[in-house]
Amino acid sequence: VQRSHQEKVYQQNLALIRQVNVLFFNGKQEEAFNKIRALQQEKPLDYVFQFAEDSLLLSLQAVADDEFRNLKFKEANYYYKLLQRFEDPVRIHTLQRIAECEYYSGEYESSLTILKELLNKQPDNIDLIHRIAVIYQDDLKDYAQALRYLTQGRKNFKAYMTNLYGAAFELMMEPQYVHERYVDIFKRRAEVNLLLKKYSDAEKDCNWSVLLRPQQAYAYYMRAQAALHLPNQQRVCSDLQKATALGHQPAKVLLKRHCGR
């Protein structure tokens, strides 16, 4: 009799879950979550409803990710924000995707707010530091704020390399294996310092760029621009010559103008 009763309850619960699934797959995701939550409150010891909610969260993530992959950022943002409401705790992936949806919708400040909240939780996350710096530099043209985060990225790089190789890491490391994210940090920091007329700092960033990627012409070109303002004529000509040899056309123009070659 007890087994018969348990089987009856189980079938009733499955029928309720099917109703929830119908709501979900008919586009009424929020209603589906509210219903499954209500069922859990009514029957807190029946774990089948918790499993059903977990399944709904996975399905909702799949829907959101699919919209995101198809560049439907408004729709993806709706689903990710729904996930944010019902995930406990909210996953980092969900928050990052909301930030990206806000960004691609032109809501740069909203995107930055989320990215900064994530950075507070993961202060050493170089991807977050870099992303924030890029938005400030490329999209908002707020070079002072960009410099702040690029400087944080530089500190992150030095701490990371010191931990790997020790205090004299410049002599020990193998530059070709340094991640491109760090290479871009120094390149961008040099660009921002040039724009802010901090030529000595820009030169130092270019030195790092040259050390990390000696075959990239742009680093020599930027360092020559810094040297023009320091001034360091010998550095101007040698760097422009190097950049020209590596195929950088604007460097060729400056070489002729400043060095007569």
Secondary structure by P-SEA (a helix, b strand, c coil): caaaaaaaaaaaaaaaaaaaaaaaaacaaaaaaaaaaaaaaaccccaaaaaaaaaaaaaaaaaaaaaaaacaaaaaaaaaaaaaaccccccaaaaaaaaaaaaaacaaaaaaaaaaaaaaaccccaaaaaaaaaaacccccaaaaaaaaaaaaaaaaaaaaaaccccccccccccccccaaaaaaaaaaaaaaaaacaaaaaaaaaaaaaaaccccaaaaaaaaaaaaaaccaaaaaaaaaaaaaaccaaaaaaaaacccc
